[in-house]
Amino acid sequence: MRRLVAGQISGPRFAVDWFEARRQVLNDGERTREPFERVLLDVFYLLEDDYVIPVGLRGPGDLTDEQLTTKIRAALARLDAL
């Protein structure tokens, strides 16, 4: 998340890496507690429902990379406040 906000990776790379990392930690049995889990779920649903990885397939209602970065920045602020 921090790498996306810092401009070190693209939105599509972030989304692919996020899903891979999240799947791995869940498969490894890692569990988190509320409210940390709520933020992670919000990011998951943001990527799952509102962000299309292939730029050419994005529609008018889909998030742009800039909008994704803004929302991830807000998620990081929520995590930092915990």
Residue frames as a rotation matrix with the C-alpha (Angstrom) as fourth column:
MET 1
0.575 0.818 0.000 0.00
0.818 -0.575 0.000 0.00
0.000 0.000 -1.000 0.00
ARG 2
0.497 -0.462 -0.734 2.80
0.129 -0.797 0.589 2.36
-0.858 -0.388 -0.337 0.89
ARG 3
-0.579 -0.745 0.331 4.62
0.416 0.079 0.906 1.59
-0.701 0.662 0.264 -2.36
LEU 4
-0.058 0.643 0.764 1.54
0.983 -0.097 0.156 2.53
0.175 0.760 -0.626 -4.39
VAL 5
0.837 0.431 -0.337 1.07
0.511 -0.835 0.204 5.80
-0.193 -0.343 -0.919 -2.51
ALA 6
0.217 -0.856 -0.469 4.78
0.042 -0.472 0.881 6.60
-0.975 -0.211 -0.067 -2.92
GLY 7
0.686 0.119 -0.718 4.52
-0.662 -0.308 -0.684 6.07
-0.302 0.944 -0.133 -6.68
GLN 8
-0.348 -0.911 0.221 6.89
-0.756 0.412 0.508 3.11
-0.554 0.010 -0.833 -6.63
ILE 9
-0.843 0.164 0.513 4.41
0.371 0.867 0.333 0.72
-0.390 0.471 -0.791 -8.27
SER 10
-0.808 0.587 -0.044 1.46
-0.375 -0.455 0.808 1.09
0.454 0.670 0.588 -10.62
GLY 11
-0.138 0.876 0.462 -2.17
-0.966 -0.015 -0.260 0.55
-0.221 -0.481 0.848 -9.75
PRO 12
0.638 0.399 -0.659 -2.39
-0.597 0.797 -0.096 -2.73
0.486 0.454 0.746 -11.70
ARG 13
-0.273 -0.806 -0.526 0.81
-0.083 0.564 -0.822 -4.04
0.959 -0.180 -0.221 -10.08
PHE 14
-0.744 0.068 0.665 -0.54
-0.661 -0.222 -0.717 -3.10
0.099 -0.973 0.210 -6.66
ALA 15
0.271 0.957 0.104 -3.82
-0.961 0.275 -0.025 -4.93
-0.052 -0.094 0.994 -7.30
VAL 16
0.503 -0.155 -0.850 -2.10
-0.274 0.905 -0.327 -8.12
0.820 0.397 0.413 -8.46
ASP 17
-0.580 -0.805 -0.126 0.38
-0.074 0.206 -0.976 -8.02
0.811 -0.557 -0.179 -5.57
TRP 18
-0.481 0.479 0.734 -2.40
-0.875 -0.309 -0.372 -7.25
0.048 -0.822 0.568 -3.05
PHE 19
0.592 0.784 -0.187 -4.51
-0.780 0.616 0.112 -10.24
0.203 0.079 0.976 -4.09
GLU 20
0.246 -0.598 -0.763 -1.45
-0.030 0.782 -0.622 -12.54
0.969 0.176 0.175 -4.07
ALA 21
-0.753 -0.605 0.260 -0.28
-0.227 -0.132 -0.965 -11.38
0.618 -0.785 -0.038 -0.64
ARG 22
-0.237 0.750 0.618 -3.75
-0.971 -0.174 -0.161 -11.47
-0.013 -0.639 0.769 0.88
ARG 23
0.668 0.466 -0.580 -4.40
-0.543 0.839 0.050 -14.97
0.510 0.282 0.813 -0.45
GLN 24
-0.096 -0.822 -0.561 -1.05
0.037 0.560 -0.827 -16.16
0.995 -0.100 -0.024 0.90
VAL 25
-0.809 -0.241 0.537 -1.54
-0.480 -0.257 -0.839 -14.83
0.340 -0.936 0.092 4.43
LEU 26
0.162 0.931 0.326 -5.06
-0.986 0.169 0.007 -16.26
-0.049 -0.323 0.945 4.61
ASN 27
0.622 -0.002 -0.783 -3.79
-0.295 0.926 -0.237 -19.64
0.725 0.379 0.575 3.36
ASP 28
-0.439 -0.868 -0.232 -1.07
0.032 0.243 -0.969 -19.48
0.898 -0.433 -0.079 6.01
GLY 29
0.056 0.583 -0.811 -3.75
0.855 0.391 0.340 -19.05
0.515 -0.712 -0.477 8.67
GLU 30
-0.906 -0.399 -0.144 -2.98
0.418 -0.780 -0.466 -15.45
0.074 -0.482 0.873 9.57
ARG 31
0.171 0.983 0.063 -5.94
0.880 -0.181 0.439 -13.67
0.443 -0.019 -0.896 11.08
THR 32
-0.852 -0.376 0.364 -6.42
0.212 -0.884 -0.416 -10.06
0.479 -0.277 0.833 12.08
ARG 33
-0.373 0.709 -0.598 -8.79
0.856 0.014 -0.517 -8.36
-0.359 -0.705 -0.612 14.47
GLU 34
0.494 0.601 0.628 -11.24
0.694 -0.708 0.131 -5.55
0.524 0.371 -0.767 13.99
PRO 35
0.667 0.607 -0.432 -10.78
-0.106 -0.497 -0.861 -2.70
-0.737 0.620 -0.267 13.11
PHE 36
-0.379 -0.879 -0.290 -7.59
-0.543 -0.042 0.839 -3.67
-0.749 0.475 -0.461 11.23
GLU 37
-0.652 0.186 0.735 -9.49
0.505 0.830 0.238 -6.42
-0.566 0.526 -0.635 9.42
ARG 38
0.456 0.881 -0.129 -12.18
0.522 -0.382 -0.763 -3.92
-0.721 0.281 -0.633 8.39
VAL 39
0.302 -0.425 -0.853 -9.61
-0.608 -0.775 0.171 -1.76
-0.734 0.467 -0.492 6.59
LEU 40
-0.760 -0.629 0.166 -8.17
-0.308 0.573 0.759 -4.80
-0.572 0.526 -0.629 4.80
LEU 41
-0.306 0.743 0.596 -11.65
0.744 0.577 -0.336 -5.91
-0.593 0.340 -0.729 3.76
ASP 42
0.592 0.504 -0.628 -12.43
0.065 -0.807 -0.587 -2.41
-0.803 0.306 -0.511 2.50
VAL 43
-0.212 -0.748 -0.628 -9.30
-0.754 -0.284 0.593 -2.52
-0.622 0.600 -0.504 0.32
PHE 44
-0.799 -0.044 0.600 -10.24
0.209 0.914 0.347 -5.99
-0.564 0.403 -0.721 -0.92
TYR 45
0.129 0.951 0.282 -13.75
0.757 0.089 -0.647 -4.89
-0.640 0.298 -0.708 -1.91
LEU 46
0.409 -0.088 -0.908 -12.40
-0.370 -0.926 -0.076 -1.69
-0.834 0.367 -0.411 -3.46
LEU 47
-0.611 -0.729 -0.307 -10.15
-0.619 0.199 0.760 -3.74
-0.493 0.655 -0.573 -5.72
GLU 48
-0.762 0.342 0.549 -12.72
0.418 0.909 0.014 -6.46
-0.494 0.240 -0.836 -6.34
ASP 49
0.125 0.988 0.089 -15.70
0.803 -0.048 -0.594 -4.22
-0.583 0.145 -0.799 -7.08
ASP 50
0.805 0.318 -0.501 -14.39
0.146 -0.924 -0.353 -0.88
-0.575 0.211 -0.791 -8.34
TYR 51
0.130 -0.857 -0.498 -10.97
-0.731 -0.422 0.536 -1.36
-0.670 0.295 -0.681 -9.94
VAL 52
0.966 0.134 0.221 -10.37
0.064 0.706 -0.706 -3.04
-0.250 0.696 0.673 -13.29
ILE 53
0.229 -0.973 0.032 -6.76
0.226 0.086 0.970 -4.06
-0.947 -0.215 0.240 -13.82
PRO 54
-0.406 -0.399 0.822 -6.60
0.893 0.020 0.450 -3.96
-0.196 0.917 0.348 -17.64
VAL 55
-0.648 0.094 -0.756 -6.85
0.039 -0.987 -0.157 -0.23
-0.761 -0.132 0.636 -18.34
GLY 56
-0.926 0.231 -0.299 -8.46
-0.342 -0.177 0.923 -0.90
0.161 0.957 0.243 -21.72
LEU 57
-0.508 0.766 -0.394 -11.41
0.552 0.640 0.534 -2.67
0.662 0.054 -0.748 -20.07
ARG 58
-0.759 0.190 -0.623 -12.25
0.510 -0.421 -0.750 0.09
-0.405 -0.887 0.223 -17.60
GLY 59
-0.033 0.844 0.536 -15.64
0.877 -0.233 0.420 1.69
0.479 0.484 -0.733 -17.87
PRO 60
-0.101 0.029 0.994 -16.81
-0.013 -1.000 0.028 5.13
0.995 -0.010 0.101 -16.84
GLY 61
0.761 0.476 0.441 -17.68
-0.422 -0.153 0.894 4.01
0.493 -0.866 0.085 -13.30
ASP 62
0.667 -0.574 -0.475 -14.40
0.670 0.741 0.046 2.19
0.325 -0.349 0.879 -12.62
LEU 63
0.770 -0.448 -0.454 -11.66
0.111 -0.606 0.787 3.72
-0.628 -0.657 -0.417 -10.52
THR 64
0.747 -0.665 0.001 -8.71
-0.220 -0.249 -0.943 5.35
0.627 0.704 -0.332 -12.23
ASP 65
0.087 -0.809 -0.582 -5.21
0.725 0.452 -0.520 4.73
0.683 -0.376 0.626 -10.91
GLU 66
-0.680 -0.325 0.657 -5.27
-0.086 -0.855 -0.512 8.18
0.728 -0.405 0.553 -9.32
GLN 67
0.226 0.851 0.474 -8.57
-0.760 -0.151 0.633 7.49
0.610 -0.503 0.613 -7.55
LEU 68
0.691 -0.057 -0.721 -7.26
0.296 0.932 0.211 4.12
0.659 -0.359 0.661 -6.37
THR 69
-0.371 -0.922 -0.112 -4.16
0.569 -0.130 -0.812 5.79
0.734 -0.365 0.572 -4.94
THR 70
-0.461 0.284 0.841 -6.30
-0.559 -0.829 -0.026 8.36
0.690 -0.482 0.540 -3.12
LYS 71
0.628 0.777 0.041 -8.44
-0.558 0.412 0.721 5.63
0.543 -0.475 0.692 -1.56
ILE 72
0.464 -0.552 -0.693 -5.40
0.599 0.772 -0.214 3.55
0.653 -0.316 0.689 -0.56
ARG 73
-0.601 -0.641 0.478 -3.85
0.109 -0.658 -0.745 6.67
0.792 -0.395 0.465 1.00
ALA 74
-0.007 0.701 0.713 -7.04
-0.826 -0.406 0.390 7.04
0.563 -0.586 0.582 3.08
ALA 75
0.819 0.262 -0.510 -6.88
-0.020 0.902 0.431 3.35
0.573 -0.342 0.745 4.08
LEU 76
-0.102 -0.937 -0.334 -3.29
0.623 0.202 -0.756 3.82
0.776 -0.285 0.563 5.22
ALA 77
-0.557 -0.035 0.829 -4.34
-0.430 -0.843 -0.324 6.83
0.710 -0.537 0.455 7.29
ARG 78
0.550 0.810 0.204 -7.00
-0.664 0.275 0.696 4.67
0.507 -0.518 0.689 8.94
LEU 79
0.635 -0.392 -0.666 -4.41
0.458 0.885 -0.083 1.98
0.622 -0.252 0.741 9.69
ASP 80
-0.435 -0.869 0.237 -1.94
0.352 -0.406 -0.843 4.53
0.829 -0.283 0.483 11.03
ALA 81
-0.219 0.445 0.868 -4.63
-0.701 -0.691 0.177 5.87
0.679 -0.570 0.463 13.36
LEU 82
0.674 0.511 -0.533 -5.14
-0.068 0.762 0.644 2.44
0.736 -0.398 0.548 14.99
